[in-house]
Amino acid sequence: MPKRDDIKKLISQYIKSISQKIPINKVILFGSYATGNPNKYSDIDLAVISSKFSEKTHLKDLKLLWTEAAKINSKIEPLPFSTEETKNTDSRSFLGNILKNGKVVYK
């Protein structure tokens, strides 16, 4: 299981990589690493929020994020969300939970 500093480095590398391709508004770490309960099988769950993303281009956005993640570390599992989605989400939804309980790692 990667150490906390190693996780931070991987996330920083990933953000640097994707920020060269798209404008990033925010990146939020969620899941077991955000709650402090990772195990050896845990992945690094990241919500990437960009004004470039939209529901119409979700698969293309997902492919871009995952392609870049694969270049850094296969444990990075990013999900794209549009800036608009973050404004109109219910706090009980998946995204609402990420926004409420996740840790902002880039802003």
N, CA, C and O atoms as CSV, one atom per row, in Angstrom:
chain,resi,resn,atom,element,x,y,z
A,1,MET,N,N,0.851,-1.176,0.000
A,1,MET,CA,C,0.000,0.000,0.000
A,1,MET,C,C,0.899,1.244,0.000
A,1,MET,O,O,1.788,1.368,0.843
A,2,PRO,N,N,0.667,2.164,-0.948
A,2,PRO,CA,C,1.486,3.380,-0.999
A,2,PRO,C,C,1.329,4.225,0.267
A,2,PRO,O,O,0.258,4.270,0.873
A,3,LYS,N,N,2.413,4.888,0.650
A,3,LYS,CA,C,2.381,5.757,1.822
A,3,LYS,C,C,1.685,7.072,1.475
A,3,LYS,O,O,1.505,7.410,0.305
A,4,ARG,N,N,1.302,7.795,2.512
A,4,ARG,CA,C,0.566,9.055,2.353
A,4,ARG,C,C,1.314,10.041,1.441
A,4,ARG,O,O,0.710,10.649,0.557
A,5,ASP,N,N,2.632,10.197,1.658
A,5,ASP,CA,C,3.418,11.113,0.828
A,5,ASP,C,C,3.481,10.642,-0.617
A,5,ASP,O,O,3.473,11.453,-1.543
A,6,ASP,N,N,3.545,9.322,-0.807
A,6,ASP,CA,C,3.555,8.773,-2.161
A,6,ASP,C,C,2.233,9.062,-2.867
A,6,ASP,O,O,2.218,9.376,-4.058
A,7,ILE,N,N,1.135,8.957,-2.143
A,7,ILE,CA,C,-0.186,9.246,-2.705
A,7,ILE,C,C,-0.253,10.709,-3.125
A,7,ILE,O,O,-0.743,11.027,-4.208
A,8,LYS,N,N,0.240,11.595,-2.269
A,8,LYS,CA,C,0.249,13.028,-2.590
A,8,LYS,C,C,1.056,13.297,-3.853
A,8,LYS,O,O,0.645,14.095,-4.696
A,9,LYS,N,N,2.202,12.635,-3.986
A,9,LYS,CA,C,3.045,12.813,-5.173
A,9,LYS,C,C,2.335,12.316,-6.424
A,9,LYS,O,O,2.362,12.979,-7.461
A,10,LEU,N,N,1.702,11.155,-6.330
A,10,LEU,CA,C,0.971,10.611,-7.478
A,10,LEU,C,C,-0.151,11.553,-7.903
A,10,LEU,O,O,-0.341,11.809,-9.093
A,11,ILE,N,N,-0.887,12.062,-6.931
A,11,ILE,CA,C,-1.985,12.983,-7.233
A,11,ILE,C,C,-1.437,14.257,-7.874
A,11,ILE,O,O,-2.012,14.756,-8.842
A,12,SER,N,N,-0.347,14.781,-7.353
A,12,SER,CA,C,0.268,15.989,-7.921
A,12,SER,C,C,0.729,15.758,-9.354
A,12,SER,O,O,0.515,16.602,-10.224
A,13,GLN,N,N,1.360,14.618,-9.597
A,13,GLN,CA,C,1.795,14.272,-10.955
A,13,GLN,C,C,0.598,14.197,-11.893
A,13,GLN,O,O,0.639,14.700,-13.015
A,14,TYR,N,N,-0.450,13.570,-11.422
A,14,TYR,CA,C,-1.650,13.405,-12.238
A,14,TYR,C,C,-2.281,14.758,-12.559
A,14,TYR,O,O,-2.644,15.019,-13.706
A,15,ILE,N,N,-2.410,15.598,-11.568
A,15,ILE,CA,C,-3.003,16.922,-11.782
A,15,ILE,C,C,-2.159,17.729,-12.769
A,15,ILE,O,O,-2.696,18.400,-13.651
A,16,LYS,N,N,-0.857,17.662,-12.618
A,16,LYS,CA,C,0.034,18.368,-13.552
A,16,LYS,C,C,-0.184,17.863,-14.975
A,16,LYS,O,O,-0.240,18.651,-15.919
A,17,SER,N,N,-0.306,16.569,-15.120
A,17,SER,CA,C,-0.502,15.958,-16.435
A,17,SER,C,C,-1.821,16.385,-17.080
A,17,SER,O,O,-1.833,16.799,-18.240
A,18,ILE,N,N,-2.925,16.291,-16.347
A,18,ILE,CA,C,-4.218,16.624,-16.959
A,18,ILE,C,C,-4.412,18.126,-17.127
A,18,ILE,O,O,-5.149,18.560,-18.012
A,19,SER,N,N,-3.759,18.920,-16.285
A,19,SER,CA,C,-3.915,20.375,-16.410
A,19,SER,C,C,-3.256,20.912,-17.680
A,19,SER,O,O,-3.524,22.041,-18.091
A,20,GLN,N,N,-2.404,20.112,-18.293
A,20,GLN,CA,C,-1.807,20.489,-19.573
A,20,GLN,C,C,-2.764,20.214,-20.733
A,20,GLN,O,O,-2.539,20.676,-21.852
A,21,LYS,N,N,-3.825,19.464,-20.464
A,21,LYS,CA,C,-4.778,19.085,-21.508
A,21,LYS,C,C,-6.123,19.796,-21.384
A,21,LYS,O,O,-6.775,20.087,-22.387
A,22,ILE,N,N,-6.533,20.075,-20.147
A,22,ILE,CA,C,-7.836,20.711,-19.909
A,22,ILE,C,C,-7.735,21.699,-18.747
A,22,ILE,O,O,-6.854,21.572,-17.898
A,23,PRO,N,N,-8.637,22.682,-18.710
A,23,PRO,CA,C,-8.668,23.558,-17.532
A,23,PRO,C,C,-9.325,22.814,-16.366
A,23,PRO,O,O,-10.376,22.194,-16.531
A,24,ILE,N,N,-8.714,22.879,-15.214
A,24,ILE,CA,C,-9.244,22.191,-14.036
A,24,ILE,C,C,-9.725,23.230,-13.026
A,24,ILE,O,O,-8.990,24.149,-12.665
A,25,ASN,N,N,-10.961,23.072,-12.579
A,25,ASN,CA,C,-11.489,23.951,-11.542
A,25,ASN,C,C,-11.145,23.420,-10.155
A,25,ASN,O,O,-10.805,24.176,-9.245
A,26,LYS,N,N,-11.242,22.096,-10.017
A,26,LYS,CA,C,-11.041,21.500,-8.693
A,26,LYS,C,C,-10.812,19.999,-8.855
A,26,LYS,O,O,-11.331,19.378,-9.782
A,27,VAL,N,N,-10.029,19.429,-7.942
A,27,VAL,CA,C,-9.869,17.976,-7.858
A,27,VAL,C,C,-10.131,17.592,-6.404
A,27,VAL,O,O,-9.568,18.174,-5.476
A,28,ILE,N,N,-11.000,16.598,-6.232
A,28,ILE,CA,C,-11.390,16.165,-4.891
A,28,ILE,C,C,-11.062,14.686,-4.710
A,28,ILE,O,O,-11.470,13.845,-5.511
A,29,LEU,N,N,-10.329,14.387,-3.659
A,29,LEU,CA,C,-10.041,13.005,-3.283
A,29,LEU,C,C,-11.227,12.492,-2.475
A,29,LEU,O,O,-11.672,13.145,-1.531
A,30,PHE,N,N,-11.737,11.319,-2.849
A,30,PHE,CA,C,-12.833,10.726,-2.091
A,30,PHE,C,C,-12.572,9.239,-1.922
A,30,PHE,O,O,-11.611,8.705,-2.476
A,31,GLY,N,N,-13.407,8.584,-1.174
A,31,GLY,CA,C,-13.219,7.152,-0.944
A,31,GLY,C,C,-12.300,6.888,0.240
A,31,GLY,O,O,-12.145,7.728,1.126
A,32,SER,N,N,-11.694,5.705,0.238
A,32,SER,CA,C,-10.952,5.248,1.418
A,32,SER,C,C,-9.733,6.110,1.758
A,32,SER,O,O,-9.415,6.280,2.935
A,33,TYR,N,N,-9.051,6.652,0.754
A,33,TYR,CA,C,-7.905,7.513,1.074
A,33,TYR,C,C,-8.359,8.826,1.698
A,33,TYR,O,O,-7.661,9.380,2.546
A,34,ALA,N,N,-9.505,9.325,1.294
A,34,ALA,CA,C,-10.031,10.567,1.872
A,34,ALA,C,C,-10.497,10.359,3.310
A,34,ALA,O,O,-10.362,11.247,4.152
A,35,THR,N,N,-11.045,9.180,3.581
A,35,THR,CA,C,-11.545,8.917,4.937
A,35,THR,C,C,-10.448,8.399,5.869
A,35,THR,O,O,-10.656,8.281,7.077
A,36,GLY,N,N,-9.284,8.094,5.301
A,36,GLY,CA,C,-8.179,7.605,6.123
A,36,GLY,C,C,-8.244,6.123,6.417
A,36,GLY,O,O,-7.624,5.644,7.366
A,37,ASN,N,N,-9.008,5.382,5.592
A,37,ASN,CA,C,-9.160,3.938,5.809
A,37,ASN,C,C,-8.749,3.095,4.604
A,37,ASN,O,O,-9.455,2.146,4.265
A,38,PRO,N,N,-7.627,3.410,3.945
A,38,PRO,CA,C,-7.259,2.605,2.783
A,38,PRO,C,C,-6.716,1.240,3.194
A,38,PRO,O,O,-6.202,1.062,4.299
A,39,ASN,N,N,-6.840,0.291,2.288
A,39,ASN,CA,C,-6.200,-1.006,2.481
A,39,ASN,C,C,-5.344,-1.280,1.250
A,39,ASN,O,O,-5.256,-0.433,0.361
A,40,LYS,N,N,-4.720,-2.435,1.186
A,40,LYS,CA,C,-3.793,-2.698,0.079
A,40,LYS,C,C,-4.494,-2.773,-1.277
A,40,LYS,O,O,-3.829,-2.686,-2.310
A,41,TYR,N,N,-5.796,-2.928,-1.299
A,41,TYR,CA,C,-6.542,-2.997,-2.552
A,41,TYR,C,C,-7.183,-1.662,-2.942
A,41,TYR,O,O,-7.811,-1.562,-3.996
A,42,SER,N,N,-7.029,-0.652,-2.108
A,42,SER,CA,C,-7.689,0.638,-2.346
A,42,SER,C,C,-7.146,1.326,-3.592
A,42,SER,O,O,-5.953,1.275,-3.890
A,43,ASP,N,N,-8.056,1.964,-4.301
A,43,ASP,CA,C,-7.646,2.800,-5.415
A,43,ASP,C,C,-7.668,4.252,-4.948
A,43,ASP,O,O,-8.111,4.552,-3.839
A,44,ILE,N,N,-7.187,5.139,-5.799
A,44,ILE,CA,C,-7.128,6.562,-5.472
A,44,ILE,C,C,-8.254,7.238,-6.243
A,44,ILE,O,O,-8.099,7.573,-7.418
A,45,ASP,N,N,-9.380,7.435,-5.579
A,45,ASP,CA,C,-10.574,7.992,-6.217
A,45,ASP,C,C,-10.474,9.513,-6.289
A,45,ASP,O,O,-10.305,10.186,-5.272
A,46,LEU,N,N,-10.582,10.043,-7.510
A,46,LEU,CA,C,-10.504,11.488,-7.709
A,46,LEU,C,C,-11.690,11.980,-8.528
A,46,LEU,O,O,-12.009,11.413,-9.573
A,47,ALA,N,N,-12.331,13.022,-8.057
A,47,ALA,CA,C,-13.356,13.718,-8.835
A,47,ALA,C,C,-12.659,14.918,-9.460
A,47,ALA,O,O,-12.133,15.780,-8.755
A,48,VAL,N,N,-12.659,14.966,-10.792
A,48,VAL,CA,C,-12.022,16.066,-11.510
A,48,VAL,C,C,-13.131,16.962,-12.053
A,48,VAL,O,O,-13.980,16.519,-12.827
A,49,ILE,N,N,-13.113,18.211,-11.642
A,49,ILE,CA,C,-14.163,19.149,-12.034
A,49,ILE,C,C,-13.577,20.165,-13.003
A,49,ILE,O,O,-12.578,20.825,-12.716
A,50,SER,N,N,-14.231,20.271,-14.167
A,50,SER,CA,C,-13.749,21.176,-15.208
A,50,SER,C,C,-14.915,21.787,-15.965
A,50,SER,O,O,-15.944,21.143,-16.170
A,51,SER,N,N,-14.745,23.027,-16.374
A,51,SER,CA,C,-15.752,23.689,-17.207
A,51,SER,C,C,-15.774,23.080,-18.605
A,51,SER,O,O,-16.722,23.294,-19.360
A,52,LYS,N,N,-14.751,22.336,-18.947
A,52,LYS,CA,C,-14.647,21.682,-20.261
A,52,LYS,C,C,-15.537,20.433,-20.347
A,52,LYS,O,O,-15.922,20.021,-21.441
A,53,PHE,N,N,-15.856,19.843,-19.214
A,53,PHE,CA,C,-16.651,18.620,-19.197
A,53,PHE,C,C,-18.138,18.931,-19.340
A,53,PHE,O,O,-18.618,19.992,-18.940
A,54,SER,N,N,-18.857,17.959,-19.932
A,54,SER,CA,C,-20.317,18.069,-20.011
A,54,SER,C,C,-20.906,16.665,-20.069
A,54,SER,O,O,-20.198,15.693,-20.333
A,55,GLU,N,N,-22.194,16.570,-19.824
A,55,GLU,CA,C,-22.855,15.262,-19.889
A,55,GLU,C,C,-22.798,14.692,-21.300
A,55,GLU,O,O,-22.753,13.475,-21.479
A,56,LYS,N,N,-22.799,15.559,-22.293
A,56,LYS,CA,C,-22.765,15.117,-23.695
A,56,LYS,C,C,-21.431,14.475,-24.062
A,56,LYS,O,O,-21.377,13.615,-24.941
A,57,THR,N,N,-20.364,14.885,-23.399
A,57,THR,CA,C,-19.030,14.368,-23.731
A,57,THR,C,C,-18.458,13.490,-22.611
A,57,THR,O,O,-17.243,13.318,-22.517
A,58,HIS,N,N,-19.318,12.946,-21.780
A,58,HIS,CA,C,-18.876,12.203,-20.595
A,58,HIS,C,C,-17.901,11.062,-20.930
A,58,HIS,O,O,-16.868,10.930,-20.273
A,59,LEU,N,N,-18.207,10.254,-21.923
A,59,LEU,CA,C,-17.321,9.124,-22.250
A,59,LEU,C,C,-15.966,9.601,-22.755
A,59,LEU,O,O,-14.933,9.034,-22.399
A,60,LYS,N,N,-15.968,10.637,-23.578
A,60,LYS,CA,C,-14.714,11.204,-24.077
A,60,LYS,C,C,-13.896,11.781,-22.913
A,60,LYS,O,O,-12.681,11.597,-22.849
A,61,ASP,N,N,-14.569,12.471,-22.005
A,61,ASP,CA,C,-13.900,13.049,-20.835
A,61,ASP,C,C,-13.315,11.950,-19.947
A,61,ASP,O,O,-12.186,12.057,-19.469
A,62,LEU,N,N,-14.092,10.905,-19.738
A,62,LEU,CA,C,-13.650,9.767,-18.933
A,62,LEU,C,C,-12.414,9.115,-19.554
A,62,LEU,O,O,-11.458,8.779,-18.854
A,63,LYS,N,N,-12.446,8.942,-20.861
A,63,LYS,CA,C,-11.311,8.333,-21.571
A,63,LYS,C,C,-10.048,9.176,-21.405
A,63,LYS,O,O,-8.969,8.639,-21.153
A,64,LEU,N,N,-10.180,10.478,-21.544
A,64,LEU,CA,C,-9.034,11.370,-21.368
A,64,LEU,C,C,-8.444,11.221,-19.965
A,64,LEU,O,O,-7.233,11.066,-19.809
A,65,LEU,N,N,-9.299,11.268,-18.955
A,65,LEU,CA,C,-8.828,11.172,-17.573
A,65,LEU,C,C,-8.168,9.828,-17.282
A,65,LEU,O,O,-7.124,9.770,-16.632
A,66,TRP,N,N,-8.777,8.751,-17.765
A,66,TRP,CA,C,-8.233,7.415,-17.495
A,66,TRP,C,C,-6.941,7.164,-18.274
A,66,TRP,O,O,-6.042,6.485,-17.779
A,67,THR,N,N,-6.845,7.701,-19.478
A,67,THR,CA,C,-5.619,7.549,-20.265
A,67,THR,C,C,-4.449,8.212,-19.542
A,67,THR,O,O,-3.362,7.643,-19.445
A,68,GLU,N,N,-4.687,9.409,-19.043
A,68,GLU,CA,C,-3.635,10.113,-18.300
A,68,GLU,C,C,-3.319,9.400,-16.984
A,68,GLU,O,O,-2.157,9.327,-16.582
A,69,ALA,N,N,-4.333,8.880,-16.321
A,69,ALA,CA,C,-4.120,8.160,-15.061
A,69,ALA,C,C,-3.243,6.926,-15.282
A,69,ALA,O,O,-2.364,6.629,-14.473
A,70,ALA,N,N,-3.484,6.218,-16.370
A,70,ALA,CA,C,-2.717,5.003,-16.666
A,70,ALA,C,C,-1.232,5.306,-16.861
A,70,ALA,O,O,-0.385,4.451,-16.607
A,71,LYS,N,N,-0.921,6.504,-17.304
A,71,LYS,CA,C,0.481,6.902,-17.494
A,71,LYS,C,C,1.187,7.148,-16.156
A,71,LYS,O,O,2.410,7.039,-16.064
A,72,ILE,N,N,0.414,7.477,-15.130
A,72,ILE,CA,C,0.984,7.809,-13.816
A,72,ILE,C,C,0.971,6.596,-12.888
A,72,ILE,O,O,2.010,6.174,-12.381
A,73,ASN,N,N,-0.237,6.038,-12.672
A,73,ASN,CA,C,-0.389,4.889,-11.778
A,73,ASN,C,C,-1.779,4.293,-11.977
A,73,ASN,O,O,-2.773,5.018,-11.998
A,74,SER,N,N,-1.843,2.989,-12.119
A,74,SER,CA,C,-3.125,2.326,-12.397
A,74,SER,C,C,-4.100,2.376,-11.221
A,74,SER,O,O,-5.279,2.061,-11.388
A,75,LYS,N,N,-3.631,2.762,-10.043
A,75,LYS,CA,C,-4.543,2.873,-8.891
A,75,LYS,C,C,-5.368,4.163,-8.920
A,75,LYS,O,O,-6.347,4.285,-8.185
A,76,ILE,N,N,-4.981,5.124,-9.763
A,76,ILE,CA,C,-5.729,6.379,-9.863
A,76,ILE,C,C,-7.001,6.120,-10.662
A,76,ILE,O,O,-6.947,5.662,-11.803
A,77,GLU,N,N,-8.143,6.418,-10.050
A,77,GLU,CA,C,-9.444,6.224,-10.703
A,77,GLU,C,C,-10.212,7.547,-10.709
A,77,GLU,O,O,-10.940,7.862,-9.767
A,78,PRO,N,N,-10.035,8.315,-11.789
A,78,PRO,CA,C,-10.673,9.622,-11.869
A,78,PRO,C,C,-12.075,9.566,-12.476
A,78,PRO,O,O,-12.377,8.708,-13.305
A,79,LEU,N,N,-12.915,10.493,-12.046
A,79,LEU,CA,C,-14.250,10.660,-12.617
A,79,LEU,C,C,-14.426,12.120,-13.011
A,79,LEU,O,O,-14.106,13.014,-12.228
A,80,PRO,N,N,-14.939,12.373,-14.231
A,80,PRO,CA,C,-15.145,13.758,-14.663
A,80,PRO,C,C,-16.502,14.303,-14.223
A,80,PRO,O,O,-17.512,13.599,-14.268
A,81,PHE,N,N,-16.510,15.557,-13.803
A,81,PHE,CA,C,-17.749,16.261,-13.483
A,81,PHE,C,C,-17.635,17.680,-14.020
A,81,PHE,O,O,-16.580,18.307,-13.933
A,82,SER,N,N,-18.724,18.173,-14.571
A,82,SER,CA,C,-18.722,19.545,-15.072
A,82,SER,C,C,-18.927,20.518,-13.919
A,82,SER,O,O,-19.480,20.165,-12.877
A,83,THR,N,N,-18.478,21.729,-14.125
A,83,THR,CA,C,-18.688,22.777,-13.129
A,83,THR,C,C,-20.177,22.948,-12.880
A,83,THR,O,O,-20.605,23.163,-11.746
A,84,GLU,N,N,-20.958,22.853,-13.941
A,84,GLU,CA,C,-22.412,23.008,-13.843
A,84,GLU,C,C,-23.028,21.924,-12.959
A,84,GLU,O,O,-23.918,22.202,-12.156
A,85,GLU,N,N,-22.552,20.694,-13.111
A,85,GLU,CA,C,-23.067,19.588,-12.292
A,85,GLU,C,C,-22.875,19.852,-10.797
A,85,GLU,O,O,-23.735,19.517,-9.982
A,86,THR,N,N,-21.748,20.450,-10.451
A,86,THR,CA,C,-21.464,20.684,-9.032
A,86,THR,C,C,-22.390,21.734,-8.433
A,86,THR,O,O,-22.618,21.750,-7.224
A,87,LYS,N,N,-22.917,22.603,-9.271
A,87,LYS,CA,C,-23.824,23.657,-8.797
A,87,LYS,C,C,-25.237,23.132,-8.586
A,87,LYS,O,O,-25.983,23.649,-7.754
A,88,ASN,N,N,-25.599,22.107,-9.340
A,88,ASN,CA,C,-26.981,21.626,-9.346
A,88,ASN,C,C,-27.144,20.230,-8.768
A,88,ASN,O,O,-28.022,19.485,-9.204
A,89,THR,N,N,-26.333,19.865,-7.813
A,89,THR,CA,C,-26.405,18.503,-7.291
A,89,THR,C,C,-27.094,18.456,-5.927
A,89,THR,O,O,-26.997,19.380,-5.119
A,90,ASP,N,N,-27.778,17.366,-5.712
A,90,ASP,CA,C,-28.430,17.104,-4.427
A,90,ASP,C,C,-27.362,16.579,-3.468
A,90,ASP,O,O,-26.534,15.759,-3.865
A,91,SER,N,N,-27.367,17.025,-2.246
A,91,SER,CA,C,-26.351,16.609,-1.275
A,91,SER,C,C,-26.395,15.113,-0.979
A,91,SER,O,O,-25.433,14.555,-0.452
A,92,ARG,N,N,-27.511,14.461,-1.316
A,92,ARG,CA,C,-27.636,13.015,-1.074
A,92,ARG,C,C,-27.165,12.177,-2.264
A,92,ARG,O,O,-27.105,10.951,-2.173
A,93,SER,N,N,-26.834,12.828,-3.374
A,93,SER,CA,C,-26.383,12.106,-4.562
A,93,SER,C,C,-24.912,11.712,-4.417
A,93,SER,O,O,-24.235,12.123,-3.475
A,94,PHE,N,N,-24.439,10.916,-5.359
A,94,PHE,CA,C,-23.039,10.489,-5.361
A,94,PHE,C,C,-22.115,11.709,-5.387
A,94,PHE,O,O,-21.209,11.823,-4.561
A,95,LEU,N,N,-22.346,12.617,-6.335
A,95,LEU,CA,C,-21.523,13.822,-6.427
A,95,LEU,C,C,-21.693,14.697,-5.185
A,95,LEU,O,O,-20.721,15.267,-4.690
A,96,GLY,N,N,-22.901,14.803,-4.691
A,96,GLY,CA,C,-23.144,15.580,-3.480
A,96,GLY,C,C,-22.346,15.055,-2.304
A,96,GLY,O,O,-21.817,15.829,-1.506
A,97,ASN,N,N,-22.260,13.739,-2.199
A,97,ASN,CA,C,-21.477,13.102,-1.143
A,97,ASN,C,C,-19.987,13.415,-1.305
A,97,ASN,O,O,-19.292,13.680,-0.324
A,98,ILE,N,N,-19.506,13.382,-2.543
A,98,ILE,CA,C,-18.099,13.713,-2.809
A,98,ILE,C,C,-17.818,15.158,-2.394
A,98,ILE,O,O,-16.827,15.436,-1.720
A,99,LEU,N,N,-18.696,16.068,-2.800
A,99,LEU,CA,C,-18.503,17.482,-2.478
A,99,LEU,C,C,-18.540,17.734,-0.974
A,99,LEU,O,O,-17.817,18.584,-0.454
A,100,LYS,N,N,-19.385,16.989,-0.295
A,100,LYS,CA,C,-19.568,17.174,1.149
A,100,LYS,C,C,-18.446,16.529,1.973
A,100,LYS,O,O,-17.962,17.123,2.936
A,101,ASN,N,N,-18.036,15.315,1.592
A,101,ASN,CA,C,-17.112,14.534,2.420
A,101,ASN,C,C,-15.706,14.364,1.856
A,101,ASN,O,O,-14.801,13.924,2.566
A,102,GLY,N,N,-15.520,14.709,0.580
A,102,GLY,CA,C,-14.203,14.547,-0.030
A,102,GLY,C,C,-13.221,15.613,0.433
A,102,GLY,O,O,-13.600,16.588,1.082
A,103,LYS,N,N,-11.958,15.411,0.089
A,103,LYS,CA,C,-10.901,16.363,0.443
A,103,LYS,C,C,-10.411,17.039,-0.831
A,103,LYS,O,O,-9.941,16.376,-1.756
A,104,VAL,N,N,-10.522,18.350,-0.870
A,104,VAL,CA,C,-10.052,19.106,-2.032
A,104,VAL,C,C,-8.527,19.038,-2.049
A,104,VAL,O,O,-7.865,19.424,-1.086
A,105,VAL,N,N,-7.978,18.538,-3.165
A,105,VAL,CA,C,-6.525,18.422,-3.293
A,105,VAL,C,C,-5.971,19.398,-4.327
A,105,VAL,O,O,-4.758,19.562,-4.457
A,106,TYR,N,N,-6.876,20.043,-5.060
A,106,TYR,CA,C,-6.470,21.070,-6.028
A,106,TYR,C,C,-7.630,22.027,-6.232
A,106,TYR,O,O,-8.780,21.620,-6.392
A,107,LYS,N,N,-7.298,23.310,-6.220
A,107,LYS,CA,C,-8.328,24.326,-6.422
A,107,LYS,C,C,-7.759,25.488,-7.189
A,107,LYS,O,O,-8.470,26.454,-7.463
